[in-house]
């Protein structure tokens, strides 16, 4: 009898631990927005580094203008994204962004007109009121890092 109660107690504790862990790994809407903003910035940074040559010589200034114009969004998104990464026990922000940059870099090899499409997005950035609006223009698609939190 005592063994069954002990087993039931261990099972209950184990199940509650799984629920807490699953909850902490989910991502909130503000954190997704932050991740999307940093994805746009990272994508444009990768394009700036990869798309060289005469036809892409304006990339560095386009990227610089993007960062300058969106600095408040980038600062706030770093805070929100750090909150998620710490809560979920993930890599630090710099490592997370390096993983994103590597994914964009690898995908750029197979995406048709990566540089041209990225340049178009960077040019549109000057007219955009919010950096996440550029997601639809980027040739490499954004991938949410976790499922959405419930409630």
N, C-alpha and C positions, 0 to 999 in steps of 0.2 A: 504494500500500500504506500509506504513512504517513498519507495523507488519511483512509483508512478507520479507522485506529487513532485518529486525532485526533477524528473524528466519533463513534466509539464512546465515547471518553472523555467528550466533551461530553454525549452522551446519558445516560451513567451518572450524571454529576454533576447533570444536570437532573432526572432521575428521583428521585435521593436528596433533592434540594431540595424537590420536590413532596411526598414522603413526610414529611419533617420538618415542612413547613408544615401539612400535613393533621393531623399528630399534635398540633401545638401548638394548633390551633383546636378540638380536641375538648374536651369538658368531663367532668370526673371526678364520681363520685357525690357526694362531699362538696361539690363546687362547685354541683351541681344543687340539693342540699338548701339551700345558702346562697341560691341564686337564688330558690328557692321561698319561703323565709322573707321575703326582701326584697320579693318580689311581693306576698305577703299584706300586709305593712306598707304598701307603696305603694298597693295597692288600697284599703285602709282609709283612708289619707290622702286619696286622691282622693274617696272617698265622703264623708268628713268635710267636704271643701270644697264638694262639689256638692250634697249633700243638706241643704238648709236648710229652715227653716220649723218650725212648731210640732210637727208629728209626728216630726221628726228632731232636735229640740233636744238630745237626749242624745248625739249623735254625737261631739262634741268630748271629752266626758268618757270615753266608751267607747274612743275612739282613744288618749287619754292613758293610760288604764289598760292598754291593750294594750301600748303602748310601755314603760311602767314595769314591767309584769310580765315582759316578754320582752326586756328590755335585754341580758342575757347572750347570748341567741340572736342578737340584732341585731348586737351588737359582733362576735361570732365569725363571723357570716355575712358581714359586711363584709370581714373579713380573707380568708376563703376566696374570696369573689367577686372581690376585688381581684387575688388570685393568678391566677385564670382570665383576667380581663380583660387583665392585663399580658402573660401568656404568649401569649394569642391575638392581641395587638396591637389590642384593641378600645378603645372609648371609656373614659375614666375612670369610676369608680363613679357619681359624681354625674350624669354624662351618660347612663349606662346606665339609671339609675333615672328620669331625666327622660323617656327614650324609653318606658319601661314605663308611666309615669304618663300620657303622651300617648295610648298605646294603650288603656289602661283608660278614660280620659276619652272618647275617641272611641267606644269600644264601648258606653259607658254610655248613649249616645243611642239605641241600638237594642235594648238588653237590657230585656226586660220586668221591671218591678219592681226596677230596679237598686238604688234606695235601700232598699227594704224587705228585700231579700235581703242587702244589705251590712250593714244594721243587725242582722239576725239573726246573721250571722257575727261581728260585733263583740260582740254580747251573749254568744255562745257562747265567745268568746275567754277570758272569765273562768274558764270551766270546763275549758278545754283545757290539756292538759299540754305541748303543743308547738305552736308557731304554724303549722307546715306542715299540721297537722290541719284547718285552716280552709279549705284549698284547695277541697275538695269543696262548700263552702257558698257560695263566692264566685260571683257571677253572670258575671264575665268569666273565661274559662279561661286557665290558665297555659300558656305556650309555652316549651319548653326552648330556650335560645339556640344550641345546637350539638348535634352528634351526640355520643354517649357515646364516651369513649376506650376503646380495646381493650386488655385486659391489665392 
